[in-house]
Amino acid sequence: METMDRMTIQMEKVVGQINDFITPILVTVLIAVGLYLTWRTKFVQLRLFPQMFTALREGSTRKGEVSAFQAFCISAASRVGAANIGGVAVAIVVGGPGAIFWMWVVAFIGMATGFVESMLAQVYKVRQDGQFRGGPAYYIERALGKRWLGVIFAVLVSLTFGFVFNSFQSNTIAHALDEAFAFDPLAVGVVIAIATGIIIFGGVRWISTVSSIIVPVMATLYLLIVAYVLAINVTAIPEMFMLIVGDAFGLREAGVGIATGLLVGAKRGLFSNEAGMGSVPNAAAAADVSHPVKQGLVQSLGVFFDTMMICSATAFIILLTDVYQTTNLESVALTQASLSHFVGDWATVFIAIAIFFFAFSSIIGNYYYGETNLAFMTKSKIMLLIYRFCVVIMIVLGSVMGLNLVWSMADIFMAFTAIVNLVALLLLAQVAVSVLNDYQKQKKQGVRPVFRSKQVPEVKRTDCWEE
């Protein structure tokens, strides 16, 4: 047992050092690419913000296909997870209240990145096994002509989301239920694995159906409770915002520094909203829409919903108390204790239930990302079956792993996938701008935008947009 503990400590140390090295690189590239795409799209996240809601309501063009809203729910299922409740708490503990400000800044920039990557996924999607599939691996191969790089990305996403991120989600569920009900983490992991297996063997339509039920219901309940907390603390809200902004720029004596807050806020924000990571485009490609820009707008709204609403809600709960300063609690336990301060001990149970549904929906969404990228590499049904069983096994193992090791591994894999995707987005920026211009031209003409690849010369090698 002691040998195992020493090995775990050593592994945490090595993984932590790698994480410390790669984080500044990731944040620099993430912000630089986001700013560039914001400029190239002329601040699409502001100009077309009202149209995002219109696009969200649009149904599929053919009966039985995945709608824009269902694709949004698949991506939201992955986005809205443990990071929204546990990750925000970690950001505040490590980076101070100012980390929330930088999380907002990166999310605003990331709305443009999320728009471009999801739109490109729609442009270069393919029809396979009776459904649409697409994502960075597909547009790297088709638009850039580099299948080898697409395969590398597909391998990274399959491992990152199917194994590492799902281990993290099951770990968070297990810890939350252990805190609230003293449930055995291993038993929780087994139950989650069985439930996941039942859904993922049902295919993408099962995944979209379950996600479209879980995500809206739990998110609404969570936001209503936070609204109540804000209502009973309305006089403290201005001071809370001053705390966030002041700490972000090092104006408070107890601040941890601008650099630390920026790095932590950006990293936790990316882990939550996934803008630029290359994961959400896999869900975006599944939607049946008349123009790729529509799904780009929907997924840009997803970044806003995830960070500006769900993550902010968690931050407000924590910062309206002094629990984060007076205890050694971290992650989910800190959020549970902070909410309990306002509404009583039942908050611990509620957060545990919310974490269960949020993280469980993330497991489903993460699996779908992995499956899509596996399909890019091979059509083998046997490989898909093996992959599904491996995902289920990793869910069980993740439930009993150490918290610090799980967080660090997730951060490292996230960085690798994001950097590959962000470089591809830089190279394809002109294609994205041309497709956006085609959409805006049709809107100005007063017609319903319909995309045809032959009308945009920069777009080549598409399967689904010739007619």
N, C-alpha and C positions, 0 to 999 in steps of 0.2 A: 504493500500500500504506500509506504514511504517513497519507494522507487518511482511509483506512478505519479505521486505528488510532485517529486522533483522534476520528472520529465515534463509534466504539465507546466510547472513554473518556468522551466527553461524554454519551452515552446512559446509560452506567452511573451517571454522576453524577446526572443528572436522575431516573432511576428510583429510585436510592438515596434521594434527598431525599423523593420521594413515599412511599417505603416507611417512612422514619423518621417521617413525619407520621401515617400511617394505623395503624401498629402499636400505639401506646398506645390508640387508639380501639377497635381490634379486641379487644385483650386485655381491656380494661375491660368491653365488652359481652359478650364470651365468658364471663368469670367471673361477671358479674352474672346473666346469663340461666341459666347452669349452676347457680348457687346457688339461684335462684328455683325452677327445676324440681326440684332436689333436695328442697327444702322441700315443694313442692306434691305430689310423689309419695311423700313421707315416706321419703326415702332408699331408693328402689327398688333402687339398685345394691348396697345391703347386705342389705335385707330379702329380696329374691328372688334373690340370687346363686346359691344351689344350683339353683333352677329354670331358670337359664340353660342349664345342661348338659343338663337333661331336654329342654328345647325344642330344643336343637341336634340331638338324636338323632331327633326326630320326622320321619317321612317325609311326603311330599306326600299330600294327600287324594285326588288323582286321578292315575292312571297317566300318565307322560310329562311331568308338570309339574316345575318347578324346586322342589327340596326346600329346607327350612330350611337344611340344611348346605351345599347348593350355592350358595344365596344368600349365606351366610356366606363361602364361598370366593371368590365374585365380589368382595365388599366387601373381604375380606382381601387379595385380589390387588391391589387399588388401594392399600389401607393399607400393606401390607408391601412396601416398595420402597426406593428409594435413601435416603429420609429416615431409615429405621431404622438404616442403616449410615453414610451420609455426613452426614445431618442431625444426628444425635446428636454426631458429632465436631465439626461446626460449632458446635453449642450449647456444648460444653465449651470450645472455643477462644475464642469470643466472650464467653460469659456465665459461664465458670468452672464448676467442679464443682457449684456450687449450682444451676445451671440444671436439673440432673437432678431435684433435689428439687421444683422448681416444675413441671417436666414431669409428675411423679407427681401433684401436687396438682391440676393442671388436668385430667389424665386421669381422676382420681376424680370430679371434678365433671362432666366430659364424659361419663361413663357414663350419667348421668341425661339429659343432652341427647341423646345418641345413642339412648337408649331411646325418648324421646318422638318424635323426628323419624322414626325407622324405624317406630314404631307408627302414626303418622299417615299415613305413606306407604302402609301396608297398608290402613288404613281407607278412603282415597280413591283406591285404585288402580283402573285400568280394564282392560278386556279389549280388546286391540288386536293385529291380525295374528297371532292364535292364541297370544298370550302376555300375561301381566300386565305392565303398565307403571304407574309412579307415581313420586312424589317431591315435593319442595317445590313445583315449578311446578304440579303437579296439586292439591295441597291448598291452595295459595294461591288458585287459581281456584275450586275447588269449595267450600271451607269459608269463605273470606274474600270470595268473589265478585269478585275483582280479577284478571281475566285479563291485563290490561296488565302488572301486576307479575309475574305468572307468566311472561309472555313475556320480560320483562327478565331474570328469574332464569334462564330456559332458555337465553337467549343467552349469559349470563355463564358458565354451566356448560359449554355446548358449546364455547366458546372456551377456557375455563380448563383443562378436563380433556383435551379432544381435541387441543388445540394446545399451550398453554403447559406444562402438567404433563407431557405426553408428550415435549415437547422436552427438558425437564429430565431425565426418566428416560433417554432415549437419550443425552443428554450424559454422565450418570453412568456408564452402561454403557461408552461409548466411552473415557472417561478411565480406568476401572478396567482394561479390557482393554489399553489402551495402556501402563499402568503394569506390568502383569503379563507381557504378551507382545509389547509394542511393535507392536500392531496399528494400522493406519491408522484414525483416527476416522471418516473419511468412508466407508471401506469397511465398517466396523462398522455405521454408520448405515444403509447400503443393505441389508445383510443383515437387520438388525432390521426395517426397513420391509417387506421382502418377507415375512418370517415373520409379521409382524402382519397384513399384507394377506390372507394365506391364512386366518388364523383369523377375522378380523372379517367377512369375506365369508361365513362359515359360519353367522352368527347367534348368538343368545343361548345356545342349547344347546351349541354348540361352545365358546363362551366359558366357560360354567359347568363343562363337562367338563374343559377344559384347566386351569382355575384350581383345580379340586378335586384335581388331581394334583400340580401344581407347588408350590402353597403349603404343604400339609402336609409334603411330603417335604423341601423345602429348609429350612423353619422347624425341623423336627425335627433335621436335621443341624447346623444353626447352633447350636441350643440345647445339643446334646450336646457340641459342641466348647467352648462357653462353660462348661458344667458341669465339663468337665475342667480348664479354666483356674482355675475357682474352687476345685476340689478340691486342686490343687497349690499354691494360695495361700490356703488356708483361714485361716491365722493373720493374714493381712493384711486379711481382710474387715471386721472391726469398725472398723479404722482408716479403711478406705475409706468406710464409712457415716458415720463422724464427720466426714470430710472433706466429704462431700456436704452434710450438715446444717449444719455449721459455716460453710461457704462461703455457703450459702443465706441465712443471717441475718447475714452480714457479720462473723462472729466470727474469721475468719482475716485476718491482716495483708495477704496477697496477694490478697484478694477483690476482685472488680470492682464490687461494690455490689449491694444487694438489688434495686434497680429494674432494673438491666441483666440480672441473672440471671433475674428474673421474666419480663421481656419476651421474652428469648431462649428461655427454657424453654417458656413458653406458646406462642410462635409455632411453634417446632420441633415441640412436641407436637401442636399442631393440624394442622400439615402432615402429620404421620405418621398420627395416629389419625382425623383428619377429623371428629371429633365436633362437630356444630353447623355444619359447612361446607355441609351440604345435599347432599353427594355420595352417601354411603352409602344414604340412603333410596331412591335409584333402584334399587339392588340389592335392598334389603329388599322392595320392592314386587313383585319378580319371583317371590317364594316363594309356594307354595300351602300355606297353613296354615289351621287351623280358627279361630284367633282372632288378631287383630292384635298383641296383647300378646306372643304367643310370639316373633314376629319382632323385636319391640322388645327382648326379653330377649336374643335371640341376638346382635343387633348391639351391645348394651351390653357383652356378653362380648367382642365383637370389639375394643372400645376397650381393655379390660383386656389381652387377648392381645397387641395391637400395642405398647402403651406399657410396661405393667408387665413384660412378658416380653421381647419382641424388642428394644425400645429400651434397656431396662435391661441386657440382655445385652451390647450394644455398649458402653454406658457403663462397665460393669464391666471389660471388656477394656482400655479406654483408661486408666481411673483406677487400675488395678493396676500401671501402669508410669509412668515419668516422661517418656515420649516426647512427650506433648503440651506439656511444659514445656521440653524441651531441643532441640526441632526447630521448624522453621517449616512443618511439614506441616499440611494441613487436609483436611477432607472424607474421602473414601474412603481416600486415601493414609495418613492418620493411623491409621485403623482397621487397615489392612493392616500398617503398621509395628508397631503395638501388639501385634497377634496374633502376628506373626513373632517378637517378643521372647520369647514363651512356647513356641511350637511349631516355630519354624524358618522358613526362607524359603518353604516350600510354602504358608504362610498367605496370602501375597500372591496366589497362584494361586487358593486356595480362596475368598478374599473376592471376587476378580474373578468367579469362577463364581457365587457366591451373589448378588452384585450383578446379574449378568446375568439369573438366573432371577427374583429378586425384582422387579427393575425391569421386566423383560419382562412379568411377570404384571400389574404395575401399569399398563403400557401397555394391556393387554387390558381390564382393569377400567375404566380411565379412558375408553377409547373407548366402552364400553358406557354409561357415564353420559352422554356426549355424545350418543350415538344416541337414548337415551331422551328427552332434552330436545329433540332435533330433532324427534322424533315428536310431541311436545306441540305444536310450532309448525306443522308441516306434515306431510301424508301423502304428499308427493311422493317417488316412488322415485328420480327424477332428482336431487333435492336430497340424498337419502341417499347416492347414488353419488358425487356431487361431494364431500360431506363426508368419505366414506371415503378418497378420493384425496388430499384436503387433509391429513388426519391422517397418511397415509403420507409425504407430502412434508415435513411439519413434523418428523417423526421423523428424517428425513435431515438437515434443516437444524439441528436441535437438537444433533446429534452433533458439530458443528464450532463451536458458539457458545461465547462466553466464559462461564466458570463463574459469576462474580459477577453478570453480567447475567441469566443464566438463573434463579439463586436469587431475585434481587430481583423479576423479573417474576412468578415463581410466587407470591411472598409477596403482591404487590399484588392479583393476580386472586383469590387465596384470600380476602383480606380482604373484597373486594366481595361475593363469593358468600355468605360466612359472615354478614355483617351483615344482608343481606336475609333470609336464612333465620332467623336468630335473632330478628328482629323478628316474623316470622310465628309462630314457636314461642311467643313471649310472648302473642300474641293468641289462640292456640289451646290454651293451657294447660288451660283448663277442660274442653275436649273430651277432651284426653288423660287427665285425671284421671277423667272419667266412664267412659271405655273401660276404664281400669285397674280401677276399682271393679267393673265388670261381670265382668271376668275373676276378680277375687278372690272375688266373691260366689259364682260357680260353683265355684271351687276349694273354698270352705268347705262347699258342699253335697255335695262328694265326686263331682262329675260332671266329665266331660271338657269344658273350656271351649269353647263354640262361639259365635261372634259373630253376632248379628242386629241390624242397625242400628236396627230399630224398637224394640228394647228400651232404647236409649240416646237419649233425646229430643234431646240436643245434636247428635247426628250426623245430618246431612242431605246430600242430593245424593251418595249413594254408588251405585256400579254393581254391586258384587260381593257385597253383604252383606244383601240384602233377605230372602233365604231361607237 
